[in-house]
Amino acid sequence: MTRLQYWTVTTVAAACFLAMLANLALGLANQSARADVGQRQQYVQQSVQLEGLYREIIRALAELAARNNDGDVKAMLQRHGITFNVNPAAAAPAPAAARK
């Protein structure tokens, strides 16, 4: 083997070794990113399942604040970006006709 062939083969081997190390590093980074994406996906799926419950809790708190004129609850909801308008009290329903 000539000196030129030796250095050519050595250079190619070193390049292959560096490519293998880069592939290993990228594989580990990819595995970490997949785990992170999996956790975020699970969080999103669980959030969607609980969305109805969250809406009901917020509605109940808003109704409570409006009914009792509770400034603390209203302020807490506003701190979290939730605003609501109080509708004027509906007129009481007319009494049912007396039975004959």
Secondary structure as the mmCIF struct_conf table of DSSP 4:
data_model
#
loop_
_struct_conf.conf_type_id
_struct_conf.id
_struct_conf.beg_label_comp_id
_struct_conf.beg_label_asym_id
_struct_conf.beg_label_seq_id
_struct_conf.end_label_comp_id
_struct_conf.end_label_asym_id
_struct_conf.end_label_seq_id
HELX_RH_AL_P HELX_RH_AL_P1 ARG A 3 ASN A 68
TURN_TY1_P TURN_TY1_P1 ASN A 69 ASN A 69
HELX_RH_AL_P HELX_RH_AL_P2 GLY A 71 ARG A 79
TURN_TY1_P TURN_TY1_P2 HIS A 80 GLY A 81
HELX_LH_PP_P HELX_LH_PP_P1 VAL A 86 ARG A 99
#
